Amino acid sequence: MYRSVEELPLVLRVEDLMQVLDVGRNTAYELLRSGKIFSIRVGKQIRIPKESVEEYLKQ
């Protein structure tokens, strides 16, 4: 479990995002789908840059 933003990896998976924000899978995917948190696709996988999570948390 991550204790601070500094401990986050450079790129997160959806499962990491769920843990960081303490939200469920549906909420995590909705944040990504709505564009509130920027993500990229690598093949079929979704990756979330650490900076995107930091920006979301600053709002």
SULRACOR-V611381 format. One line per field, one symbol per residue. ss: DSSP state (a for helix, b for strand, c for the rest). phi: phi as a letter, one per 30 degrees, with the letter a starting at -180 (. if undefined). Layout:
ss->???
phi->???
//
This chain:
ss->ccccaaacccbbcaaaaaaaacccaaaaaaaaaccccccbbbccbbbbbaaaaaaaaac
phi->.dcadddddebccddddeddchbdddddddddddidbdbbcbicccbcdeddddddddd
//
